[in-house]
Amino acid sequence: MDRRSQSRRAGDCVPASNDLAPWFKLQGLTLDAIHPSWFADLAPELVVEARKNFLCRRWLAIRLSTISPLLFGAPAPLRHAEAQPLQSAAWLEEALADTMDCAFDLGLLVLPGLVRTVVARADVMRLRSALGAARYERILKGQPDSLFRAHATGADIEPAIDGGAAVVERLTRRGAAELMGYAASVHPAWGESVRLCFERRASEVAPAPCLDPDVVEDCLRLRATVPEADLGETA
């Protein structure tokens, strides 16, 4: 589900200088995509509803200022050296429209053989649902996804396991680590934004990234240009 593309609202409530405008926009994108687990005392459905209301979004942002002061604290005017990388990374908004799908892509890039270890029918169906039928079939046939042809690693760095839920969790965890590491290398604010999009516990125990940032960037830029059907989300 495209959660980020809905955002043109939060962070839009504070007049911003030209340098700060990308910062406040990123706050809004993050509010649209944040995982409800970051608000442990709120039911997930309340977080979803709160995103739809201007004042509630401000309330959520204020609460996040203690969790993520780097992104949601009151920012001082950015120096040009700090603002320029944030402005230059605007293309990430489209590439990261669905952070979970990005995590699957990057997890598969690091662990290309993991999916083929799952054989139980219930686990296979769970994987097909999570990864998308077209992408899943290409992996089974040994056909590299269009996103990975240039940079496929060809070897897993973690032992294979059987069980669809466990495989989905491992792919997500690995891909999230790669995504968070890359985003932080682009700009600390983007790193915070991506971190908040994943379940809180998972983000706190994420493994160290292992992919070269250039490889991750190539995959994300392709995500911004390849049609959705090519990414494997439709049968």
Backbone as CSV, one residue per row, in Angstrom:
resi,resn,N_x,N_y,N_z,CA_x,CA_y,CA_z,C_x,C_y,C_z
1,MET,0.839,-1.186,0.000,0.000,0.000,0.000,0.871,1.231,0.000
2,ASP,0.544,2.199,-0.801,1.315,3.410,-0.922,0.913,4.373,0.186
3,ARG,1.675,4.371,1.277,1.322,5.210,2.400,1.956,6.589,2.314
4,ARG,3.156,6.660,1.726,3.849,7.934,1.674,3.230,8.906,0.687
5,SER,2.672,8.380,-0.407,2.198,9.268,-1.457,1.007,10.111,-1.033
6,GLN,0.361,9.764,0.102,-0.775,10.536,0.571,-0.344,11.827,1.251
7,SER,0.939,11.942,1.583,1.364,13.032,2.449,1.604,14.324,1.709
8,ARG,0.821,15.305,2.084,1.115,16.677,1.706,0.602,17.571,2.843
9,ARG,0.557,16.977,4.086,-0.159,17.670,5.130,0.693,18.022,6.349
10,ALA,1.328,17.042,7.009,1.966,17.353,8.268,3.358,17.879,8.024
11,GLY,3.793,18.743,8.881,5.010,19.451,8.575,4.658,20.605,7.680
12,ASP,3.412,20.645,7.196,2.978,21.746,6.363,2.328,22.823,7.225
13,CYS,2.315,22.592,8.542,1.636,23.541,9.413,2.577,24.602,9.951
14,VAL,3.877,24.488,9.677,4.846,25.461,10.154,5.467,26.154,8.961
15,PRO,5.374,27.481,8.885,6.017,28.171,7.766,7.496,27.827,7.720
16,ALA,7.988,27.481,6.551,9.371,27.025,6.435,10.135,27.881,5.453
17,SER,11.420,28.075,5.769,12.294,28.708,4.805,12.503,27.744,3.658
18,ASN,13.113,28.219,2.590,13.376,27.328,1.456,14.219,26.139,1.879
19,ASP,15.168,26.362,2.793,16.023,25.267,3.237,15.259,24.269,4.091
20,LEU,14.330,24.746,4.918,13.614,23.873,5.829,12.407,23.189,5.194
21,ALA,11.943,23.678,4.060,10.758,23.094,3.434,10.913,21.587,3.202
22,PRO,12.062,21.092,2.655,12.192,19.634,2.476,12.148,18.884,3.809
23,TRP,12.639,19.521,4.871,12.644,18.893,6.188,11.214,18.686,6.682
24,PHE,10.409,19.737,6.579,9.028,19.630,7.043,8.217,18.680,6.153
25,LYS,8.520,18.662,4.877,7.840,17.713,4.002,8.167,16.285,4.410
26,LEU,9.437,16.033,4.751,9.838,14.695,5.176,9.144,14.305,6.474
27,GLN,8.924,15.266,7.367,8.152,14.975,8.567,6.753,14.471,8.191
28,GLY,6.128,15.133,7.236,4.800,14.720,6.809,4.790,13.346,6.181
29,LEU,5.771,13.072,5.325,5.876,11.743,4.716,6.045,10.665,5.783
30,THR,6.829,10.992,6.802,7.083,10.027,7.868,5.829,9.754,8.684
31,LEU,5.061,10.790,8.966,3.814,10.591,9.704,2.858,9.672,8.948
32,ASP,2.833,9.761,7.638,1.960,8.901,6.847,2.415,7.446,6.874
33,ALA,3.721,7.219,7.031,4.254,5.862,6.902,4.671,5.243,8.228
34,ILE,4.657,5.990,9.310,5.224,5.494,10.569,4.499,4.244,11.055
35,HIS,5.265,3.313,11.585,4.676,2.086,12.114,3.993,2.404,13.445
36,PRO,2.760,1.935,13.651,2.028,2.258,14.887,2.735,1.833,16.169
37,SER,3.680,0.882,16.087,4.351,0.414,17.299,5.167,1.498,17.982
38,TRP,5.462,2.585,17.279,6.187,3.691,17.906,5.300,4.459,18.886
39,PHE,4.000,4.232,18.814,3.063,4.797,19.780,2.494,3.640,20.592
40,ALA,3.273,3.132,21.517,2.931,1.884,22.198,1.625,1.965,22.975
41,ASP,1.240,3.147,23.427,0.039,3.277,24.241,-1.216,3.565,23.417
42,LEU,-1.082,3.578,22.100,-2.221,3.839,21.231,-2.530,2.617,20.383
43,ALA,-3.810,2.334,20.222,-4.208,1.247,19.326,-3.830,1.623,17.894
44,PRO,-3.361,0.664,17.095,-2.953,0.975,15.720,-4.025,1.701,14.924
45,GLU,-5.297,1.325,15.112,-6.359,1.980,14.352,-6.514,3.449,14.746
46,LEU,-6.177,3.797,15.996,-6.234,5.202,16.408,-5.130,6.017,15.725
47,VAL,-3.964,5.400,15.578,-2.876,6.082,14.871,-3.273,6.347,13.429
48,VAL,-3.889,5.357,12.789,-4.334,5.523,11.403,-5.336,6.663,11.297
49,GLU,-6.289,6.729,12.214,-7.293,7.787,12.185,-6.680,9.146,12.481
50,ALA,-5.725,9.183,13.393,-5.096,10.446,13.767,-4.365,11.090,12.602
51,ARG,-3.862,10.273,11.694,-3.147,10.812,10.538,-4.050,11.643,9.629
52,LYS,-5.354,11.447,9.730,-6.286,12.094,8.812,-6.688,13.488,9.266
53,ASN,-6.329,13.850,10.490,-6.758,15.123,11.066,-5.554,16.018,11.315
54,PHE,-5.677,17.279,10.907,-4.555,18.216,11.001,-4.043,18.348,12.430
55,LEU,-4.931,18.596,13.383,-4.508,18.799,14.767,-3.958,17.516,15.376
56,CYS,-4.558,16.388,15.014,-4.049,15.106,15.522,-2.666,14.813,14.971
57,ARG,-2.434,15.194,13.727,-1.097,15.006,13.153,-0.073,15.841,13.903
58,ARG,-0.443,17.050,14.286,0.459,17.884,15.071,0.745,17.224,16.424
59,TRP,-0.297,16.632,17.015,-0.128,15.955,18.302,0.818,14.767,18.164
60,LEU,0.659,13.979,17.107,1.571,12.865,16.866,2.999,13.365,16.670
61,ALA,3.155,14.437,15.918,4.492,14.983,15.662,5.152,15.446,16.956
62,ILE,4.372,16.056,17.847,4.918,16.504,19.126,5.382,15.316,19.954
63,ARG,4.594,14.248,19.949,5.001,13.048,20.681,6.282,12.451,20.093
64,LEU,6.410,12.524,18.786,7.605,11.977,18.139,8.853,12.804,18.421
65,SER,8.681,14.022,18.866,9.853,14.865,19.142,10.704,14.290,20.263
66,THR,10.119,13.458,21.133,10.905,12.811,22.182,11.492,11.487,21.709
67,ILE,10.851,10.864,20.715,11.333,9.594,20.170,12.399,9.826,19.112
68,SER,12.178,10.835,18.296,13.088,11.153,17.200,13.333,12.658,17.148
69,PRO,14.091,13.173,18.122,14.342,14.627,18.120,15.087,15.096,16.875
70,LEU,15.867,14.204,16.266,16.612,14.595,15.071,15.675,15.038,13.951
71,LEU,14.548,14.319,13.798,13.629,14.630,12.712,12.454,15.484,13.172
72,PHE,11.945,15.240,14.380,10.735,15.919,14.812,10.969,16.981,15.880
73,GLY,12.221,17.150,16.319,12.511,18.264,17.196,12.451,19.569,16.415
74,ALA,12.389,20.680,17.127,12.353,21.983,16.455,13.704,22.229,15.794
75,PRO,13.767,22.236,14.452,15.076,22.354,13.793,15.564,23.791,13.743
76,ALA,16.848,23.934,13.922,17.470,25.234,13.659,17.581,25.390,12.158
77,PRO,17.697,26.629,11.670,17.875,26.805,10.221,19.039,25.968,9.712
78,LEU,18.804,25.240,8.635,19.839,24.369,8.096,20.892,25.174,7.348
79,ARG,22.143,24.790,7.543,23.198,25.344,6.712,23.061,24.765,5.313
80,HIS,23.592,25.454,4.333,23.474,24.984,2.955,24.041,23.574,2.805
81,ALA,25.144,23.295,3.513,25.775,21.978,3.413,24.868,20.879,3.950
82,GLU,23.948,21.223,4.867,23.027,20.237,5.411,21.759,20.140,4.577
83,ALA,21.327,21.273,4.050,20.064,21.317,3.312,20.183,20.705,1.923
84,GLN,21.309,20.907,1.264,21.443,20.472,-0.119,21.274,18.965,-0.294
85,PRO,21.908,18.126,0.562,21.687,16.680,0.395,20.227,16.288,0.595
86,LEU,19.534,16.981,1.483,18.122,16.667,1.716,17.286,17.030,0.498
87,GLN,17.583,18.165,-0.112,16.867,18.573,-1.319,17.189,17.646,-2.485
88,SER,18.448,17.239,-2.578,18.869,16.374,-3.689,18.277,14.975,-3.584
89,ALA,17.853,14.588,-2.386,17.310,13.240,-2.175,15.804,13.196,-2.356
90,ALA,15.219,14.227,-2.959,13.764,14.253,-3.132,13.261,13.060,-3.940
91,TRP,14.102,12.493,-4.811,13.688,11.341,-5.621,13.333,10.134,-4.754
92,LEU,13.832,10.097,-3.511,13.542,8.975,-2.640,12.058,8.892,-2.267
93,GLU,11.363,10.012,-2.348,9.947,9.992,-1.993,9.186,8.970,-2.827
94,GLU,9.432,8.945,-4.120,8.746,7.977,-4.988,9.310,6.581,-4.808
95,ALA,10.634,6.474,-4.698,11.253,5.160,-4.570,10.833,4.455,-3.286
96,LEU,10.577,5.234,-2.229,10.226,4.669,-0.928,8.741,4.786,-0.641
97,ALA,7.924,4.857,-1.688,6.476,4.968,-1.485,5.941,3.795,-0.676
98,ASP,6.562,2.642,-0.784,6.179,1.481,0.009,7.458,0.895,0.606
99,THR,7.753,1.252,1.858,9.019,0.843,2.460,9.096,-0.667,2.671
100,MET,7.952,-1.308,2.943,7.985,-2.753,3.142,8.360,-3.464,1.850
101,ASP,7.819,-3.011,0.727,8.161,-3.622,-0.551,9.636,-3.392,-0.868
102,CYS,10.154,-2.211,-0.538,11.587,-1.953,-0.708,12.407,-2.949,0.116
103,ALA,11.958,-3.215,1.335,12.682,-4.151,2.193,12.706,-5.544,1.578
104,PHE,11.591,-5.980,0.979,11.576,-7.282,0.315,12.596,-7.302,-0.825
105,ASP,12.612,-6.235,-1.632,13.544,-6.185,-2.759,14.989,-6.313,-2.293
106,LEU,15.359,-5.532,-1.284,16.745,-5.537,-0.818,17.068,-6.814,-0.052
107,GLY,16.093,-7.340,0.691,16.324,-8.607,1.369,16.582,-9.730,0.381
108,LEU,15.842,-9.736,-0.723,16.068,-10.746,-1.759,17.409,-10.557,-2.452
109,LEU,17.870,-9.329,-2.520,19.168,-9.075,-3.138,20.295,-9.692,-2.314
110,VAL,20.165,-9.644,-0.991,21.191,-10.212,-0.114,21.004,-11.713,0.064
111,LEU,19.750,-12.166,0.083,19.444,-13.571,0.367,18.669,-14.193,-0.790
112,PRO,19.277,-14.310,-1.968,18.518,-14.721,-3.149,18.005,-16.155,-3.115
113,GLY,18.662,-17.040,-2.345,18.241,-18.431,-2.350,17.275,-18.794,-1.244
114,LEU,17.006,-17.860,-0.339,16.222,-18.188,0.842,14.803,-18.625,0.502
115,VAL,14.184,-17.983,-0.476,12.793,-18.280,-0.814,12.640,-19.702,-1.309
116,ARG,13.629,-20.223,-2.014,13.509,-21.557,-2.613,13.594,-22.686,-1.582
117,THR,13.903,-22.342,-0.312,13.958,-23.379,0.724,12.580,-23.697,1.290
118,VAL,11.569,-22.892,0.971,10.236,-23.078,1.543,9.433,-24.026,0.667
119,VAL,8.895,-25.103,1.256,8.178,-26.103,0.468,6.755,-26.360,0.965
120,ALA,6.469,-26.124,2.240,5.127,-26.385,2.771,4.118,-25.461,2.094
121,ARG,2.957,-25.990,1.737,1.979,-25.225,0.963,1.570,-23.926,1.677
122,ALA,1.258,-24.024,2.976,0.822,-22.826,3.696,1.908,-21.759,3.683
123,ASP,3.170,-22.202,3.817,4.280,-21.245,3.808,4.490,-20.655,2.417
124,VAL,4.318,-21.483,1.396,4.447,-20.995,0.025,3.396,-19.924,-0.253
125,MET,2.163,-20.158,0.163,1.098,-19.189,-0.068,1.379,-17.886,0.670
126,ARG,1.941,-17.994,1.858,2.274,-16.796,2.621,3.359,-15.989,1.906
127,LEU,4.340,-16.678,1.374,5.412,-15.998,0.640,4.881,-15.343,-0.637
128,ARG,4.045,-16.062,-1.373,3.471,-15.499,-2.599,2.687,-14.226,-2.299
129,SER,1.960,-14.249,-1.196,1.178,-13.073,-0.827,2.080,-11.913,-0.452
130,ALA,3.150,-12.182,0.279,4.038,-11.118,0.748,4.894,-10.542,-0.369
131,LEU,5.421,-11.412,-1.222,6.376,-10.970,-2.240,5.721,-10.571,-3.551
132,GLY,4.509,-11.046,-3.781,3.881,-10.842,-5.080,4.097,-12.076,-5.940
133,ALA,3.053,-12.530,-6.602,3.116,-13.797,-7.337,4.160,-13.776,-8.442
134,ALA,4.230,-12.684,-9.213,5.157,-12.647,-10.349,6.605,-12.706,-9.882
135,ARG,6.909,-11.946,-8.848,8.284,-11.949,-8.339,8.622,-13.324,-7.766
136,TYR,7.704,-13.907,-7.035,7.936,-15.214,-6.433,8.221,-16.275,-7.497
137,GLU,7.442,-16.272,-8.575,7.644,-17.265,-9.637,9.001,-17.079,-10.303
138,ARG,9.429,-15.841,-10.519,10.740,-15.601,-11.136,11.862,-16.121,-10.253
139,ILE,11.710,-15.945,-8.940,12.747,-16.419,-8.025,12.834,-17.941,-8.062
140,LEU,11.679,-18.611,-8.060,11.670,-20.072,-8.102,12.332,-20.598,-9.373
141,LYS,12.145,-19.898,-10.486,12.692,-20.338,-11.764,14.139,-19.905,-11.956
142,GLY,14.675,-19.217,-10.962,16.052,-18.764,-11.072,16.231,-17.595,-12.008
143,GLN,15.129,-16.892,-12.302,15.202,-15.730,-13.179,15.366,-14.481,-12.321
144,PRO,16.471,-13.780,-12.417,16.682,-12.614,-11.561,15.660,-11.527,-11.832
145,ASP,15.189,-10.921,-10.766,14.263,-9.806,-10.896,14.956,-8.671,-11.651
146,SER,14.191,-7.912,-12.399,14.770,-6.819,-13.176,15.527,-5.839,-12.309
147,LEU,15.167,-5.754,-11.040,15.874,-4.838,-10.151,17.264,-5.335,-9.794
148,PHE,17.506,-6.640,-9.950,18.715,-7.217,-9.402,19.736,-7.672,-10.432
149,ARG,19.413,-7.536,-11.722,20.296,-8.123,-12.731,21.715,-7.562,-12.690
150,ALA,21.819,-6.290,-12.338,23.146,-5.678,-12.359,23.956,-5.985,-11.110
151,HIS,23.276,-6.335,-10.011,24.006,-6.395,-8.747,23.713,-7.631,-7.915
152,ALA,23.134,-8.690,-8.492,22.805,-9.865,-7.697,24.058,-10.423,-7.020
153,THR,23.940,-10.735,-5.719,25.106,-11.205,-4.976,25.395,-12.669,-5.244
154,GLY,24.360,-13.465,-5.507,24.561,-14.862,-5.850,24.771,-15.786,-4.681
155,ALA,24.811,-15.280,-3.457,25.031,-16.144,-2.298,24.365,-15.540,-1.073
156,ASP,23.783,-16.415,-0.247,23.169,-15.956,0.988,24.247,-15.735,2.040
157,ILE,23.997,-14.779,2.929,24.933,-14.557,4.031,24.366,-15.098,5.337
158,GLU,23.127,-15.667,5.297,22.522,-16.268,6.472,22.026,-17.661,6.090
159,PRO,22.015,-18.605,7.040,21.571,-19.964,6.713,20.106,-19.988,6.309
160,ALA,19.772,-20.887,5.389,18.390,-21.027,4.946,17.559,-21.694,6.023
161,ILE,16.259,-21.392,6.038,15.338,-21.999,6.986,14.053,-22.323,6.259
162,ASP,13.302,-23.258,6.779,12.007,-23.602,6.203,10.930,-22.919,7.032
163,GLY,9.913,-22.405,6.388,8.810,-21.751,7.081,8.578,-20.381,6.491
164,GLY,7.398,-20.203,5.884,7.128,-18.954,5.175,7.186,-17.729,6.057
165,ALA,6.598,-17.808,7.254,6.590,-16.645,8.133,8.005,-16.259,8.529
166,ALA,8.843,-17.263,8.834,10.217,-16.987,9.224,11.010,-16.381,8.070
167,VAL,10.762,-16.853,6.855,11.457,-16.313,5.686,11.046,-14.869,5.440
168,VAL,9.755,-14.599,5.504,9.288,-13.225,5.322,9.908,-12.304,6.368
169,GLU,9.961,-12.780,7.615,10.531,-11.960,8.687,12.009,-11.698,8.449
170,ARG,12.733,-12.724,7.997,14.172,-12.559,7.771,14.438,-11.636,6.582
171,LEU,13.684,-11.794,5.511,13.843,-10.907,4.366,13.552,-9.469,4.752
172,THR,12.486,-9.284,5.528,12.125,-7.931,5.962,13.207,-7.333,6.834
173,ARG,13.697,-8.124,7.796,14.719,-7.623,8.715,15.995,-7.241,7.964
174,ARG,16.422,-8.121,7.062,17.642,-7.839,6.301,17.455,-6.646,5.385
175,GLY,16.315,-6.622,4.652,16.073,-5.509,3.749,15.920,-4.189,4.470
176,ALA,15.257,-4.217,5.636,15.097,-2.990,6.426,16.454,-2.451,6.866
177,ALA,17.349,-3.349,7.240,18.684,-2.917,7.651,19.420,-2.237,6.503
178,GLU,19.310,-2.821,5.297,19.966,-2.216,4.140,19.349,-0.853,3.820
179,LEU,18.026,-0.772,3.928,17.328,0.469,3.611,17.652,1.558,4.617
180,MET,17.652,1.225,5.896,17.974,2.211,6.925,19.412,2.700,6.792
181,GLY,20.321,1.756,6.517,21.715,2.145,6.366,21.930,3.081,5.195
182,TYR,21.289,2.769,4.073,21.440,3.634,2.902,20.825,5.004,3.153
183,ALA,19.606,5.029,3.691,18.930,6.311,3.912,19.735,7.209,4.849
184,ALA,20.323,6.621,5.878,21.136,7.405,6.801,22.379,7.960,6.116
185,SER,22.909,7.220,5.138,24.090,7.705,4.425,23.745,8.871,3.499
186,VAL,22.485,8.932,3.044,22.036,10.039,2.208,21.864,11.292,3.051
187,HIS,21.157,11.151,4.164,20.945,12.254,5.102,20.414,11.669,6.394
188,PRO,20.902,12.126,7.564,20.409,11.590,8.841,18.895,11.674,8.986
189,ALA,18.282,12.725,8.449,16.826,12.860,8.553,16.117,11.767,7.770
190,TRP,16.641,11.402,6.590,16.053,10.305,5.830,16.252,8.982,6.561
191,GLY,17.409,8.820,7.209,17.632,7.616,7.996,16.607,7.462,9.101
192,GLU,16.299,8.567,9.789,15.278,8.541,10.834,13.902,8.226,10.254
193,SER,13.593,8.811,9.131,12.291,8.589,8.509,12.093,7.118,8.184
194,VAL,13.085,6.499,7.576,12.967,5.084,7.213,12.915,4.213,8.462
195,ARG,13.716,4.537,9.456,13.712,3.757,10.700,12.318,3.729,11.330
196,LEU,11.632,4.858,11.314,10.315,4.941,11.936,9.232,4.217,11.139
197,CYS,9.526,3.872,9.902,8.542,3.163,9.074,8.450,1.677,9.414
198,PHE,9.442,1.163,10.135,9.449,-0.252,10.475,9.075,-0.450,11.946
199,GLU,8.649,-1.663,12.252,8.244,-1.985,13.619,9.358,-1.625,14.594
200,ARG,8.994,-1.043,15.712,9.986,-0.466,16.614,11.014,-1.486,17.090
201,ARG,10.561,-2.638,17.533,11.495,-3.634,18.044,12.460,-4.087,16.959
202,ALA,11.929,-4.305,15.751,12.781,-4.764,14.654,13.849,-3.734,14.301
203,SER,13.468,-2.461,14.328,14.439,-1.424,13.968,15.534,-1.295,15.008
204,GLU,15.221,-1.652,16.240,16.213,-1.516,17.310,17.217,-2.660,17.323
205,VAL,16.890,-3.781,16.666,17.805,-4.935,16.641,18.212,-5.274,15.204
206,ALA,18.123,-4.318,14.306,18.448,-4.569,12.902,19.923,-4.920,12.752
207,PRO,20.244,-5.896,11.891,21.653,-6.232,11.647,22.354,-5.100,10.890
208,ALA,23.666,-5.142,10.909,24.427,-4.133,10.178,24.224,-4.338,8.675
209,PRO,24.096,-3.243,7.907,23.938,-3.389,6.451,25.202,-3.959,5.837
210,CYS,25.033,-4.678,4.716,26.194,-5.289,4.062,26.322,-4.882,2.603
211,LEU,25.285,-4.296,1.996,25.348,-3.913,0.591,26.049,-2.568,0.423
212,ASP,26.754,-2.436,-0.687,27.350,-1.148,-1.022,26.239,-0.131,-1.265
213,PRO,26.358,1.088,-0.744,25.309,2.094,-0.951,24.969,2.332,-2.413
214,ASP,25.961,2.210,-3.304,25.680,2.402,-4.733,24.745,1.327,-5.265
215,VAL,24.869,0.114,-4.738,23.982,-0.973,-5.157,22.557,-0.677,-4.706
216,VAL,22.397,-0.264,-3.457,21.067,0.067,-2.940,20.465,1.220,-3.741
217,GLU,21.256,2.226,-4.033,20.737,3.375,-4.787,20.270,2.949,-6.171
218,ASP,21.044,2.096,-6.843,20.631,1.622,-8.165,19.281,0.925,-8.094
219,CYS,19.099,0.072,-7.087,17.836,-0.649,-6.950,16.678,0.308,-6.666
220,LEU,16.911,1.295,-5.802,15.841,2.234,-5.468,15.498,3.126,-6.648
221,ARG,16.503,3.531,-7.410,16.210,4.369,-8.587,15.415,3.569,-9.622
222,LEU,15.729,2.276,-9.750,14.940,1.437,-10.647,13.503,1.295,-10.154
223,ARG,13.330,1.219,-8.840,11.983,1.138,-8.281,11.157,2.360,-8.679
224,ALA,11.809,3.496,-8.823,11.100,4.730,-9.155,10.737,4.805,-10.629
225,THR,11.289,3.883,-11.444,11.050,3.968,-12.883,10.399,2.718,-13.467
226,VAL,10.608,1.537,-12.825,10.058,0.290,-13.356,8.574,0.217,-13.032
227,PRO,7.724,-0.164,-13.999,6.283,-0.299,-13.738,6.025,-1.267,-12.585
228,GLU,4.922,-1.038,-11.868,4.612,-1.855,-10.694,4.504,-3.332,-11.042
229,ALA,3.932,-3.671,-12.173,3.808,-5.076,-12.551,5.161,-5.728,-12.704
230,ASP,6.158,-4.980,-13.145,7.508,-5.525,-13.301,8.151,-5.816,-11.964
231,LEU,7.696,-5.131,-10.914,8.274,-5.347,-9.591,7.751,-6.611,-8.940
232,GLY,6.733,-7.223,-9.542,6.286,-8.490,-9.013,5.076,-8.409,-8.132
233,GLU,4.384,-7.273,-8.097,3.257,-7.150,-7.185,1.935,-7.592,-7.800
234,THR,1.953,-7.952,-9.073,0.743,-8.508,-9.676,1.067,-9.850,-10.285
235,ALA,0.077,-10.684,-10.403,0.330,-12.016,-10.947,0.512,-11.943,-12.444
